[in-house]
């Protein structure tokens, strides 16, 4: 039997890499600095509680596989991304580092092609100079984002289906807008942390 711990996450600015500064400024311009800072405190609390919950599952880490939203590689390159993002303050990646130290293994989860396509659409929106260009780029992004999300979810599920071996437990850290569960193989028992 194989199991998957399904962890819906809230992305922080540190998780966004090179786009983080623009996205933070965009958020502050929309909701104001005070509200943004309040949200950051709530997100920090969310991650602290989530970390406790994950470690209270008493998993056998040597038989645990980690699947991460937005991570298209594993091995040395994957660990470099995880380490550098953790150093930038990502609680998500800090938790992954702790899990790896205890013996868990990171598995490449995403299609780099789909991630690049989504990033380019987002960059087009952020880098538009006029209001008309921005509106056009946003329409283009909005028309394609659901299709891309569906394709990413199918890819993520196929990675889990094909790499999570019998007797192993996976932990999927995935943004709340994703819906991977219906695409998983029927023999994978899912523990959805939201429902606990």
MODAQUI-V623166 format. One record per backbone hydrogen bond with DSSP energy under -0.5 kcal/mol. CO is the residue of the C=O (numbers start at 1). NH is the residue of the N-H. E is the energy in kcal/mol with one decimal. If there is no record, write none. Layout:
# MODAQUI-V623166
<<CO & NH & E> <CO & NH & E>>
This chain:
# MODAQUI-V623166
<<1 & 167 & -2.3> <2 & 189 & -2.7> <3 & 170 & -2.8> <4 & 6 & -0.7> <4 & 191 & -3.0> <5 & 7 & -0.7> <5 & 172 & -2.9> <6 & 8 & -0.6> <6 & 193 & -2.0> <7 & 174 & -2.9> <9 & 11 & -0.5> <9 & 176 & -1.2> <12 & 15 & -1.1> <13 & 16 & -1.5> <14 & 17 & -0.9> <16 & 19 & -1.9> <17 & 20 & -1.7> <19 & 23 & -2.3> <20 & 24 & -2.5> <21 & 25 & -2.3> <22 & 26 & -2.3> <23 & 27 & -2.4> <24 & 28 & -2.7> <25 & 29 & -2.3> <26 & 30 & -1.5> <27 & 31 & -2.7> <28 & 32 & -2.4> <32 & 36 & -2.2> <33 & 37 & -2.6> <34 & 38 & -2.1> <35 & 39 & -2.5> <36 & 40 & -2.1> <37 & 41 & -1.8> <38 & 42 & -2.0> <39 & 43 & -2.5> <40 & 44 & -2.3> <41 & 45 & -2.1> <42 & 46 & -2.4> <43 & 47 & -2.3> <44 & 48 & -2.1> <45 & 49 & -2.4> <46 & 50 & -2.4> <47 & 51 & -2.5> <48 & 52 & -1.8> <49 & 53 & -2.3> <50 & 54 & -2.6> <51 & 55 & -2.2> <52 & 56 & -1.6> <54 & 57 & -1.2> <55 & 58 & -0.9> <59 & 61 & -1.2> <60 & 63 & -2.0> <61 & 64 & -1.8> <63 & 169 & -2.6> <64 & 105 & -2.4> <65 & 67 & -0.5> <65 & 171 & -2.6> <66 & 107 & -2.8> <67 & 173 & -2.8> <68 & 71 & -2.1> <70 & 72 & -0.7> <71 & 109 & -2.6> <71 & 110 & -1.9> <74 & 77 & -0.5> <74 & 78 & -1.8> <75 & 79 & -2.4> <76 & 80 & -1.9> <77 & 81 & -2.1> <78 & 82 & -2.4> <79 & 83 & -2.9> <80 & 84 & -2.8> <81 & 85 & -2.4> <82 & 86 & -2.4> <83 & 87 & -2.3> <84 & 88 & -1.2> <85 & 90 & -1.9> <86 & 89 & -1.5> <89 & 91 & -0.6> <90 & 94 & -1.9> <91 & 95 & -2.4> <92 & 96 & -1.8> <93 & 97 & -2.3> <94 & 98 & -1.9> <95 & 99 & -2.3> <96 & 100 & -2.6> <97 & 101 & -2.3> <98 & 102 & -1.3> <99 & 104 & -2.5> <100 & 103 & -1.7> <105 & 66 & -3.1> <107 & 68 & -0.5> <110 & 112 & -0.6> <111 & 115 & -2.2> <112 & 116 & -2.5> <113 & 117 & -2.1> <114 & 118 & -2.3> <115 & 119 & -2.7> <116 & 120 & -2.7> <117 & 121 & -1.8> <118 & 122 & -2.2> <119 & 123 & -2.9> <120 & 124 & -2.2> <121 & 125 & -1.5> <122 & 126 & -2.6> <123 & 127 & -2.9> <125 & 128 & -0.8> <130 & 134 & -2.5> <131 & 135 & -2.7> <132 & 136 & -2.4> <133 & 137 & -2.8> <134 & 138 & -2.5> <135 & 139 & -2.3> <136 & 140 & -2.2> <137 & 141 & -2.6> <138 & 142 & -3.2> <139 & 143 & -2.3> <140 & 144 & -1.2> <141 & 144 & -0.6> <141 & 145 & -2.3> <142 & 146 & -0.6> <144 & 148 & -2.6> <145 & 149 & -2.7> <146 & 150 & -2.3> <147 & 151 & -2.3> <148 & 152 & -2.9> <149 & 153 & -2.8> <150 & 154 & -2.1> <151 & 155 & -2.2> <152 & 156 & -3.0> <153 & 157 & -2.6> <154 & 158 & -2.1> <155 & 159 & -2.3> <156 & 160 & -2.3> <157 & 161 & -3.2> <158 & 162 & -2.1> <159 & 163 & -1.4> <160 & 164 & -2.3> <163 & 165 & -0.9> <165 & 168 & -1.9> <168 & 3 & -2.0> <169 & 65 & -2.8> <170 & 5 & -3.5> <171 & 67 & -3.2> <171 & 173 & -0.7> <172 & 7 & -3.0> <172 & 174 & -0.7> <173 & 69 & -2.8> <174 & 9 & -2.7> <175 & 178 & -1.8> <180 & 183 & -1.9> <181 & 184 & -1.7> <185 & 188 & -1.6> <187 & 2 & -1.0> <187 & 189 & -0.7> <188 & 190 & -0.5> <189 & 4 & -2.7> <190 & 192 & -0.7> <191 & 6 & -2.7> <191 & 193 & -0.8> <192 & 195 & -1.3> <193 & 196 & -1.3>>
